[in-house]
Amino acid sequence: MFSLSLDQLLEVKVEARKVTESLQCTPISVSVLSQQQIQQRNITDLLSASYFIPNVDVTTTGENSGCTHCANITIRGVGQVDPIPTTDPSVGVYVDGVYLARSAGTMSRFLDVEQIEILRGPQGTLFGKNTIGGAVNIRTSPVVDETIFKTSLTLGEFDRRDLTMVVNQPLSEHVAIRVAMAKYDKDGFVRRVNGSQEGGEDDFSLSAKLHYQASDDLSFRWQYSRQTQSRGSAPSILAAKNDDAILIQLYNIFAELGGGVEPIEPLQVFDDKYLSASEQSNSNSFRHTGISLQADYRLTDAMSLKSITAYRSLDAFYSRDFDNNPVNIGVTQDWQWQNQRSQEFNLTAQFDDYDWLLGVYYFDENISYRADFNFFDGLFQALEAIPTPIDGSPLSAPTDIGGAGNPLNVAFDFHNRFLNEIENTSYAIFGHMNYHFSPTWSGIVGARYTREDKRQEVTGLALEADVLLLSRTNQSEAGAVTPSWKVFSPMLGLQYQPNEHAVFYLTGSRGFKSGGFNGLPSSAAAIRPFEPEHLTAYESGLRSQWLDNRLRINISAFYLQHKDMQLRGGESTQEGVEIFIDNVGKTKTRGVEWEFEGLLDDDVGASISGAFTRSEFVDVGNATQVTLDSTPIRTPKWSLTSSIWKNWYLGGNKRLHTRLDWSYRSKMYTDVFNSPFAQTDHLRLLSARIQLDFSEHLSISVHANNLTDEYHFIGASDFREVFGIAEYWLAPPREVGVTMTLNF
């Protein structure tokens, strides 16, 4: 079926609490996208999914990066500013129970996904660290005991060519395998003057699973996955300029003094909003490999044990051209190499009066991170080429910049490289229990204790001056920064079910985001580690189904206290002002979320969901990025989505399925500075799909995303005063495609 049937509306199952249970019995604000909804709404990745989920924002752009495969996720105004691996995300991403520790690689195409669960609010008790905003739980399709072959081909605008294939095959009475593969290709929608493109796709995904049913009580699932991307740069344009910016004027003065550099010509801004003059590196890539083994053992009729052992590795590169012009006002390039190992054991029990879960978790990772910044290329060499310091002082005791060998020139070498070596290890023990006081009342209690150890070594280089700015020996006597933290994350709740139609709940919980390091320090003093963030959430809600279970109404209200926020701060020293990352911010956020979904009859359905959110800073300390008047980024006041679908029977086995989806977001800021230029307009997106089933084996569909061709950006920055540039990172324009699917 093209849309939810009555049975499917009744039986949505989630694993938001580490056990499989009905969505309507889960005391958490959770949105669910089934495999059918992912297909029907033309959802391909987390970015396209976020348009249909209230109070969730996803972008691929960061404060310093142009990463196309990094998902920076914000839920209820709590998120990550940049995917730099010396800090951690605020929203955890899990695939088949395995935590993906880094943002790099999380923005990849979905393959053979059965369900996506978006959990709002801190999930620190069961999911652990780095879930103060929430968690994204992705479940791929399981191996089943039947033969399945499914393939689809999609052709669309921008020369889109997608090919996917899924094969499921029993090998014996106890063993079955499932293999899924996909190749995605698409041209970019932002064109460069030199003929290249940005925003295209060249992706490959592979998933292989083996299920072994050793006995009625014991089973094993082995899984291997591999994903590669080779894309152009993040689709961006120079949206506005200031040719009289401070550093542009300074650069041009040295050019006139005969410093051996050419002056910066007026920057090019085009009327065509999908045109860039960039000539810098046009590359984003990553390679992601994962292996996991899950064992499930039923100890008794009431008690089960689960083990998940996993290893993942990541190799990523991404770059950004700040000015989108032939000149080099600013270019960044980032490399990440990461591998991680994890082990989790869950012991669950279900009895008449109570059910509980106990778990232990181990995680460690190693990261190598290299970041190259090159701003105003040649400025240092221009200073070196000037005969004497600008103020005429002698080179033996200079008081101003200029002149060969002048040590003051090094401060203007903006071609820097930072090399980070990082080791992270964490251990946790956790528990969760529901106690049923009566047939209508239940109490909920949970807690998690986490120990985390981190280690960082960072080296900083001024490349043109050939000067070592930072070395491992000036970080500490041991040559590295090695902080440790111990965090307790509790959860309490009460659940009331007056009848079979409704469940009310009230919860309070606390979660944390790991502490970390400044991976791009301006000096040894700025290397100092920062502490974890903490968030306390209070939530009440209703889960209900009415009208003979044809109408689902879920409502949640929440209040968040977010403290120890990791923000950039400034501190006066003898050398001037040191910029570092410190725990100096506090916010409070409150709001309401709702989801209504109903069946008008067996062939017509509709849904309406939305959120109203207010967030504000209550303390900013000595932060340099925000003030008390600032608005937390990526937190629209209103987010709404609605859908309507209808099935038509054409005779025989032929059926026609139609669907229309609409989403809306009010204005929001996409940068921490709250630049008016970086504030989005009201966003309204319309998508449609028509599918014709010729039989149970063959279907053809036509889909359109952004049907009204809405021009909008998913990120922006405004550095016109100093650098002369303001840029937009763009979302795709209207895209229309045709998909043919064969299913046997």
Secondary structure as UniProt FT lines:
FT   HELIX           6..10
FT   STRAND          13..14
FT   TURN            16..17
FT   STRAND          21..22
FT   HELIX           23..25
FT   STRAND          30..34
FT   HELIX           35..40
FT   TURN            41..42
FT   HELIX           46..50
FT   TURN            51..52
FT   TURN            54..55
FT   STRAND          56..59
FT   STRAND          72..75
FT   TURN            76..77
FT   STRAND          78..79
FT   TURN            85..86
FT   STRAND          91..95
FT   TURN            96..97
FT   STRAND          98..100
FT   STRAND          113..120
FT   TURN            124..127
FT   STRAND          134..140
FT   STRAND          148..156
FT   TURN            157..159
FT   STRAND          160..170
FT   STRAND          175..186
FT   STRAND          190..192
FT   TURN            193..194
FT   STRAND          197..198
FT   STRAND          201..213
FT   STRAND          218..231
FT   STRAND          236..241
FT   TURN            243..244
FT   HELIX           246..256
FT   TURN            257..258
FT   TURN            273..274
FT   STRAND          275..276
FT   STRAND          284..298
FT   STRAND          303..321
FT   STRAND          330..350
FT   STRAND          354..375
FT   TURN            377..378
FT   HELIX           379..385
FT   TURN            390..391
FT   TURN            395..396
FT   TURN            404..405
FT   HELIX           407..412
FT   STRAND          415..436
FT   STRAND          441..462
FT   TURN            463..466
FT   STRAND          467..470
FT   HELIX           472..474
FT   TURN            477..478
FT   STRAND          484..496
FT   STRAND          502..513
FT   HELIX           524..527
FT   STRAND          533..546
FT   TURN            547..550
FT   STRAND          551..573
FT   TURN            574..575
FT   STRAND          576..601
FT   TURN            602..603
FT   STRAND          604..619
FT   TURN            621..622
FT   TURN            628..629
FT   TURN            633..634
FT   STRAND          638..651
FT   TURN            652..653
FT   STRAND          654..665
FT   TURN            672..673
FT   HELIX           676..678
FT   STRAND          683..693
FT   STRAND          698..705
FT   TURN            707..708
FT   STRAND          713..719
FT   TURN            720..723
FT   STRAND          725..730
FT   STRAND          735..743
//
